[in-house]
Every structure is written in C-alpha cells, then in structure tokens.
Amino acid sequence: MTPRTEEFQPGAILHEVIVGAFRARGLTFEGWCKQNGMTTANGRNATFGQSRGKIGKANLERIIDAAGREFVAEAYRRRLADHYQSFGRAS
C-alpha cells in the first residue's frame, strides 16, 4: 500500500469527515473498527494524528479507504474551505 495520507492533515476536521463518510454509507466508525480488528481508540488516534508511526499511518490509510477516499477528500476540502472562510468573518 502506497501512503497517500499527505493530502490530509489528521485532526478534528478529518475525524469528523471520516465519521460522516461512514454514516453516509449506513455504517459507524466504531463498528468498522471493531469488524476490522482495530480498537476505536487506535482508530481515533490515527485520525487525530496521535499515532503517526508506521502502524498509525497504515491504520489511517485503511480507515480512509474504507470510508471512501474520494468522498473523504471532497468533504475534507469543503470543510477546510469553510473553516478558512470562518476566519475572515471573525475579523
């Protein structure tokens, strides 16, 4: 598997997008983790960037692929744009 997570910055926005992507498919993040032998804590650590080692990066890749890489990428870009725009309104 070729690492591709560089397009995403782990953190709250990415985690929320991933959770939403699973929900849009009628699944849950917690359920997917359990079915795939990953604790929810390890999954969260990967999506929030608290596991940046080899295993954490591999877990993040698996999670993004399972959630739907294209869906996650598009939703993530939109959320970042909205977040960026909110700074302009706050001034």
SELUM-112866 format. One record per atom (N, C-alpha, C, O): chain; atom name; y, z, x. Coordinates in pm, 1 decimal, padded with zeros to 6 digits. Each point is the difference from the previous one (the first is absolute). Example, Ala and Ser with C-alpha at 12.3 -4.5 7.8 and 13.67 -1.06 7.14 Angstrom:
! residues 2
  chain  atom        yy        zz        xx
      A     N  -00569.0   00780.0   01319.0
      A    CA   00119.0   00000.0  -00089.0
      A     C   00120.0   00000.0   00090.0
      A     O  -00001.9   00066.5   00103.6
      A     N   00106.9  -00138.5  -00138.6
      A    CA   00119.0   00006.0   00082.0
      A     C   00109.0   00073.0  -00077.0
      A     O   00110.8   00016.9   00050.9
END
This chain:
! residues 91
  chain  atom        yy        zz        xx
      A     N  -00116.3   00000.0   00084.3
      A    CA   00116.3   00000.0  -00084.3
      A     C   00123.5   00000.0   00089.5
      A     O   00012.7   00083.4   00089.7
      A     N   00076.4  -00175.7  -00114.1
      A    CA   00123.6  -00009.5   00076.0
      A     C   00105.4   00089.0  -00064.4
      A     O   00031.1  -00015.8  -00118.1
      A     N   00024.6   00110.2   00195.7
      A    CA   00103.0   00087.0  -00058.4
      A     C   00121.4  -00079.8  -00046.4
      A     O   00052.6  -00083.3   00073.8
      A     N  -00008.9   00109.3  -00195.9
      A    CA   00115.5  -00069.6  -00055.6
      A     C   00099.5   00097.3  -00059.8
      A     O   00094.1  -00042.2  -00067.2
      A     N  -00112.2   00169.6   00089.7
      A    CA   00084.9   00099.6  -00065.7
      A     C   00141.8   00001.1   00053.1
      A     O   00084.6   00069.9  -00055.7
      A     N  -00054.8  -00144.7   00161.5
      A    CA   00134.6   00000.1   00054.4
      A     C   00102.5  -00046.0  -00102.2
      A     O   00118.5   00030.1   00013.9
      A     N  -00161.8  -00102.1  -00116.0
      A    CA   00092.4  -00045.3  -00103.3
      A     C   00041.2   00112.9  -00094.0
      A     O   00091.8  -00016.2  -00080.4
      A     N  -00158.9   00129.7   00090.3
      A    CA   00027.6   00113.7  -00086.2
      A     C   00035.3   00122.3   00084.1
      A     O  -00060.8   00025.2   00104.0
      A     N   00160.4   00050.6  -00150.9
      A    CA   00033.5   00127.3   00063.5
      A     C  -00064.9   00109.0  -00083.5
      A     O   00040.5   00022.3  -00114.0
      A     N  -00141.3   00046.5   00168.9
      A    CA  -00062.1   00106.4  -00078.0
      A     C   00103.5   00103.5  -00043.9
      A     O   00094.6   00030.2   00072.8
      A     N  -00114.0   00022.4  -00191.4
      A    CA   00091.8   00100.1  -00053.5
      A     C  -00010.7   00005.5  -00150.8
      A     O  -00091.2  -00056.8  -00060.1
      A     N   00186.6   00126.7   00000.3
      A    CA  -00003.6   00022.2  -00144.6
      A     C   00004.8  -00131.0  -00078.7
      A     O  -00072.1  -00014.8  -00098.7
      A     N   00154.7  -00079.1   00140.2
      A    CA   00010.6  -00125.8  -00073.9
      A     C  -00132.0  -00075.4   00003.6
      A     O  -00047.8  -00046.1  -00103.6
      A     N  -00011.4   00033.2   00221.3
      A    CA  -00127.7  -00071.4   00009.8
      A     C  -00107.8   00071.0  -00081.8
      A     O  -00077.5  -00065.1  -00070.1
      A     N   00072.3   00196.5   00078.5
      A    CA  -00100.7   00074.0  -00076.3
      A     C   00015.5  -00024.3  -00150.1
      A     O  -00098.4  -00026.0  -00069.3
      A     N   00220.8   00034.2   00019.4
      A    CA   00023.8  -00021.3  -00143.0
      A     C  -00035.8  -00141.3  -00042.7
      A     O  -00053.8  -00020.2  -00108.9
      A     N   00082.9  -00077.2   00193.0
      A    CA  -00035.9  -00139.0  -00031.0
      A     C  -00151.8  -00014.7  -00006.9
      A     O  -00051.9  -00064.3  -00091.3
      A     N  -00018.5   00122.8   00186.2
      A    CA  -00146.3  -00008.9   00002.6
      A     C  -00060.4   00067.4  -00123.0
      A     O  -00089.6  -00055.5  -00063.6
      A     N   00137.9   00174.2   00030.1
      A    CA  -00049.1   00069.6  -00119.3
      A     C   00025.1  -00085.8  -00124.3
      A     O  -00086.8  -00011.3  -00086.5
      A     N   00204.7  -00048.3   00078.0
      A    CA   00032.1  -00087.6  -00112.5
      A     C  -00087.5  -00124.1  -00005.1
      A     O  -00037.9  -00045.5  -00107.9
      A     N   00006.1  -00008.5   00223.5
      A    CA  -00086.7  -00118.7   00005.8
      A     C  -00139.6   00033.1  -00051.9
      A     O  -00059.5  -00079.3  -00072.9
      A     N   00007.4   00194.9   00109.8
      A    CA  -00130.5   00041.4  -00053.7
      A     C   00007.8   00019.1  -00150.8
      A     O  -00089.3  -00043.4  -00072.8
      A     N   00195.5   00108.2   00025.1
      A    CA   00015.2   00023.1  -00144.1
      A     C   00009.4  -00132.0  -00076.1
      A     O  -00055.3  -00013.0  -00109.2
      A     N   00124.7  -00084.1   00166.3
      A    CA   00014.3  -00130.9  -00064.8
      A     C  -00135.1  -00068.6  -00016.5
      A     O  -00016.6  -00085.3  -00087.2
      A     N  -00079.3   00122.4   00170.6
      A    CA  -00134.7  -00057.3  -00008.1
      A     C  -00094.9   00088.5  -00079.2
      A     O  -00119.9  -00027.1  -00006.9
      A     N   00173.8   00133.1  -00053.1
      A    CA  -00083.4   00090.1  -00079.3
      A     C  -00079.7   00097.6   00084.4
      A     O  -00099.6   00055.5  -00046.5
      A     N   00142.5  -00034.1   00170.3
      A    CA  -00068.7   00090.9   00091.6
      A     C   00094.2   00112.5   00039.5
      A     O   00117.7  -00000.3  -00036.1
      A     N  -00170.4   00096.0   00110.1
      A    CA   00084.8   00103.8   00056.4
      A     C  -00019.8   00003.6   00150.5
      A     O  -00106.4  -00034.8   00051.2
      A     N   00209.9   00077.2   00018.1
      A    CA  -00007.8   00016.0   00145.2
      A     C  -00108.9   00101.5   00035.1
      A     O  -00081.0  -00023.0   00089.8
      A     N   00080.2   00134.2  -00161.0
      A    CA  -00097.8   00105.1   00026.2
      A     C  -00142.5  -00049.4  -00023.8
      A     O  -00090.3   00027.5   00079.1
      A     N   00071.4  -00099.7  -00187.4
      A    CA  -00131.8  -00054.3  -00030.8
      A     C  -00047.3  -00099.1   00103.5
      A     O  -00116.7   00001.2   00039.2
      A     N   00207.9  -00088.2   00006.0
      A    CA  -00037.5  -00096.9   00102.0
      A     C  -00039.9   00071.8   00128.5
      A     O  -00100.8  -00034.2   00061.8
      A     N   00179.0   00132.8  -00021.8
      A    CA  -00032.0   00074.7   00122.5
      A     C  -00139.9   00060.5  -00010.5
      A     O  -00081.4  -00013.2   00091.4
      A     N   00054.7   00079.0  -00203.1
      A    CA  -00129.5   00065.4  -00019.3
      A     C  -00114.2  -00101.1   00004.2
      A     O  -00102.0   00024.1   00064.6
      A     N   00118.5  -00136.9  -00133.1
      A    CA  -00105.2  -00101.9  -00003.9
      A     C  -00023.1  -00065.5   00135.2
      A     O  -00105.5  -00058.7   00024.0
      A     N   00203.6   00068.8   00063.6
      A    CA  -00011.0  -00066.6   00129.3
      A     C  -00014.6   00097.7   00116.6
      A     O   00027.3  -00034.7   00114.9
      A     N  -00070.3   00156.5  -00145.6
      A    CA  -00032.7   00097.5   00103.5
      A     C   00119.2   00052.4   00078.0
      A     O  -00013.7   00039.0   00116.0
      A     N   00130.0  -00037.9  -00178.4
      A    CA   00120.6   00047.6   00066.5
      A     C   00057.2   00114.4  -00083.4
      A     O   00011.1  -00011.8  -00122.0
      A     N   00024.3   00119.7   00185.6
      A    CA   00063.0   00107.2  -00077.1
      A     C   00138.9  -00046.6  -00042.8
      A     O   00062.2  -00082.7   00066.7
      A     N  -00015.0   00136.4  -00177.9
      A    CA   00133.9  -00033.5  -00045.9
      A     C   00102.8   00039.5   00105.1
      A     O   00098.9  -00070.3   00020.7
      A     N  -00122.6   00182.7   00045.4
      A    CA   00092.7   00045.5   00105.0
      A     C   00007.3  -00101.2   00113.9
      A     O   00108.8  -00028.5   00049.9
      A     N  -00222.6  -00026.0  -00008.3
      A    CA   00001.1  -00101.4   00106.6
      A     C   00070.3  -00126.5  -00046.2
      A     O   00071.7  -00063.2   00077.6
      A     N  -00091.7   00025.9  -00203.4
      A    CA   00068.6  -00117.2  -00054.1
      A     C   00150.6   00020.7  -00002.7
      A     O   00076.2  -00087.9   00040.1
      A     N  -00034.1   00203.7  -00087.4
      A    CA   00143.3   00032.0  -00003.6
      A     C   00058.4   00004.5   00140.9
      A     O   00109.8  -00050.3   00023.6
      A     N  -00182.3   00110.0   00068.7
      A    CA   00049.3   00005.8   00137.5
      A     C   00019.6  -00140.1   00057.4
      A     O   00093.6  -00023.5   00076.5
      A     N  -00180.8  -00068.3  -00112.9
      A    CA   00013.9  -00138.1   00047.6
      A     C   00121.0  -00067.8  -00063.9
      A     O   00076.4  -00067.4   00069.0
      A     N  -00058.4   00084.4  -00199.0
      A    CA   00110.5  -00068.2  -00068.0
      A     C   00135.4   00060.4   00035.2
      A     O   00101.2  -00070.1  -00000.1
      A     N  -00098.8   00199.3   00030.1
      A    CA   00124.8   00065.7   00038.2
      A     C   00026.7  -00009.1   00150.5
      A     O   00105.7   00042.7   00046.6
      A     N  -00200.0  -00097.8   00029.4
      A    CA   00020.9  -00017.2   00143.3
      A     C  -00027.8   00123.1   00082.7
      A     O   00040.8   00006.8   00115.9
      A     N  -00108.9   00089.9  -00172.4
      A    CA  -00032.3   00120.1   00074.9
      A     C  -00129.4  -00015.1   00077.9
      A     O  -00034.0   00085.8   00081.5
      A     N  -00038.3  -00194.0  -00105.8
      A    CA  -00119.0  -00036.5   00077.2
      A     C   00027.4  -00136.4   00059.3
      A     O  -00029.5  -00102.1  -00062.0
      A     N   00085.2   00099.7   00180.8
      A    CA   00036.8  -00127.3   00062.0
      A     C  -00095.5  -00042.7   00110.3
      A     O   00025.9  -00096.5   00072.0
      A     N  -00135.6   00168.5  -00059.4
      A    CA  -00100.6  -00037.1   00098.9
      A     C  -00082.7  -00117.4  -00049.4
      A     O   00028.7  -00059.7  -00103.8
      A     N  -00130.6   00028.6   00179.7
      A    CA  -00086.9  -00114.3  -00031.3
      A     C  -00063.0   00012.4  -00139.3
      A     O  -00001.7  -00096.5  -00076.4
      A     N  -00049.1   00213.5   00044.4
      A    CA  -00065.8   00020.0  -00130.0
      A     C   00103.0  -00003.5  -00112.7
      A     O  -00024.5  -00061.1  -00104.0
      A     N   00137.8   00125.0   00123.2
      A    CA   00104.4  -00000.4  -00101.7
      A     C   00049.6  -00139.8  -00029.9
      A     O   00020.6  -00035.6  -00116.0
      A     N  -00001.1  -00044.1   00220.5
      A    CA   00044.2  -00139.0  -00020.0
      A     C  -00106.7  -00081.9  -00071.6
      A     O   00031.1  -00082.0  -00086.4
      A     N  -00156.0   00104.5   00122.5
      A    CA  -00109.7  -00071.3  -00067.3
      A     C  -00007.9   00041.2  -00146.8
      A     O  -00022.2  -00083.9  -00087.3
      A     N   00040.5   00213.4   00060.2
      A    CA  -00000.1   00047.0  -00139.3
      A     C   00113.4  -00063.9  -00078.2
      A     O  -00019.0  -00041.3  -00114.4
      A     N   00137.3   00032.8   00175.3
      A    CA   00113.7  -00061.0  -00068.5
      A     C  -00028.0  -00146.6  -00031.8
      A     O   00032.8  -00046.9  -00109.0
      A     N  -00092.0  -00024.5   00201.4
      A    CA  -00036.7  -00140.6  -00024.2
      A     C  -00095.2  -00011.5  -00118.7
      A     O   00019.3  -00084.0  -00087.9
      A     N  -00121.6   00168.6   00085.6
      A    CA  -00097.6  -00003.0  -00109.8
      A     C   00067.4   00028.7  -00133.0
      A     O  -00027.9  -00065.9  -00100.2
      A     N   00116.8   00164.3   00099.5
      A    CA   00068.4   00038.8  -00123.2
      A     C   00088.9  -00113.5  -00050.0
      A     O  -00002.3  -00032.8  -00118.6
      A     N   00079.7  -00026.8   00207.2
      A    CA   00089.3  -00109.6  -00039.4
      A     C  -00080.8  -00118.3  -00052.4
      A     O   00035.7  -00059.5  -00101.7
      A     N  -00143.2   00025.6   00169.9
      A    CA  -00084.1  -00111.0  -00045.8
      A     C  -00060.3   00029.5  -00136.8
      A     O  -00006.3  -00088.2  -00085.6
      A     N  -00038.1   00211.7   00065.0
      A    CA  -00060.9   00037.0  -00128.5
      A     C   00103.1   00000.9  -00112.8
      A     O  -00031.1  -00035.8  -00113.6
      A     N   00152.6   00076.4   00145.1
      A    CA   00105.8   00003.6  -00101.3
      A     C   00050.0  -00140.0  -00033.6
      A     O   00056.4  -00022.3  -00107.2
      A     N  -00077.0  -00071.3   00198.6
      A    CA   00046.2  -00137.5  -00017.9
      A     C   00117.4  -00025.8   00092.9
      A     O   00114.8   00029.7  -00033.3
      A     N  -00144.1  -00084.9   00149.1
      A    CA   00101.1  -00016.7   00105.4
      A     C   00123.1  -00076.0  -00049.1
      A     O   00112.3   00041.0   00029.2
      A     N  -00130.3  -00148.5  -00101.5
      A    CA   00114.6  -00079.7  -00045.9
      A     C   00084.7   00078.6  -00100.2
      A     O   00122.9  -00002.4   00005.6
      A     N  -00190.4   00072.1  -00097.2
      A    CA   00069.8   00081.6  -00098.4
      A     C   00078.9   00110.4   00069.8
      A     O   00116.8   00022.9  -00031.2
      A     N  -00181.4   00045.2   00125.8
      A    CA   00065.3   00108.0   00073.7
      A     C   00119.5  -00053.2   00077.3
      A     O   00106.4   00061.8  -00000.4
      A     N  -00122.7  -00176.4   00067.0
      A    CA   00109.2  -00056.4   00080.1
      A     C   00121.3  -00032.6  -00086.4
      A     O   00113.0   00031.2   00037.3
      A     N  -00135.7  -00093.0  -00151.2
      A    CA   00111.0  -00036.8  -00087.7
      A     C   00067.9   00123.9  -00058.9
      A     O   00122.7   00009.7   00000.8
      A     N  -00200.5   00083.0  -00050.7
      A    CA   00056.5   00121.9  -00058.2
      A     C   00072.1   00081.6   00106.7
      A     O   00104.7   00058.9  -00026.9
      A     N  -00159.8  -00055.4   00146.4
      A    CA   00061.6   00074.5   00110.1
      A     C   00134.8  -00061.7   00036.5
      A     O   00097.7   00072.5   00018.7
      A     N  -00091.2  -00204.2  -00008.5
      A    CA   00127.1  -00067.7   00030.5
      A     C   00105.2   00031.3  -00107.1
      A     O   00115.7   00027.4   00031.9
      A     N  -00156.7  -00031.6  -00158.0
      A    CA   00094.1   00030.2  -00109.2
      A     C   00048.1   00144.2   00005.2
      A     O   00118.8   00026.8  -00018.1
      A     N  -00209.8   00065.3   00042.7
      A    CA   00038.6   00141.1   00007.6
      A     C   00095.4   00024.6   00116.3
      A     O   00095.2   00076.9  -00013.3
      A     N  -00120.0  -00141.9   00128.4
      A    CA   00090.5   00015.4   00113.6
      A     C   00137.8  -00056.5  -00031.9
      A     O   00101.6   00059.9   00035.2
      A     N  -00098.0  -00173.8  -00100.8
      A    CA   00128.3  -00060.2  -00037.7
      A     C   00075.7   00092.1  -00095.7
      A     O   00120.7   00019.5   00014.8
      A     N  -00191.1   00037.0  -00112.7
      A    CA   00063.2   00093.4  -00093.6
      A     C   00050.9   00123.8   00073.0
      A     O   00109.6   00048.9  -00027.7
      A     N  -00188.7   00000.4   00119.5
      A    CA   00038.9   00118.0   00077.6
      A     C   00124.8  -00030.0   00082.3
      A     O   00092.6   00081.0   00005.8
      A     N  -00091.0  -00196.3   00056.9
      A    CA   00115.7  -00042.0   00081.0
      A     C   00125.2  -00011.0  -00088.2
      A     O   00107.4   00047.1   00037.3
      A     N  -00122.6  -00108.9  -00152.8
      A    CA   00113.7  -00016.1  -00091.8
      A     C   00053.5   00135.1  -00048.3
      A     O   00119.8   00014.7  -00023.9
      A     N  -00207.7   00082.1   00010.0
      A    CA   00045.3   00130.9  -00048.4
      A     C   00096.6   00066.1   00099.0
      A     O   00083.7   00080.3  -00041.3
      A     N  -00093.2  -00111.6   00168.6
      A    CA   00093.9   00054.7   00097.5
      A     C   00139.9  -00057.3  -00019.0
      A     O   00098.7   00070.4   00021.4
      A     N  -00088.6  -00195.9  -00060.9
      A    CA   00128.9  -00061.4  -00024.8
      A     C   00069.5   00060.4  -00120.2
      A     O   00122.6   00010.4  -00002.3
      A     N  -00199.2   00029.2  -00097.1
      A    CA   00056.0   00059.9  -00121.8
      A     C   00042.9   00144.7   00021.6
      A     O   00087.8   00050.8  -00069.7
      A     N  -00150.5   00014.8   00166.9
      A    CA   00028.4   00141.8   00023.3
      A     C   00133.9   00020.9   00068.9
      A     O   00055.3   00109.8  -00005.8
      A     N  -00002.3  -00212.0   00070.5
      A    CA   00124.9   00016.1   00076.5
      A     C   00122.3   00001.6  -00087.2
      A     O   00111.6   00012.8   00050.4
END
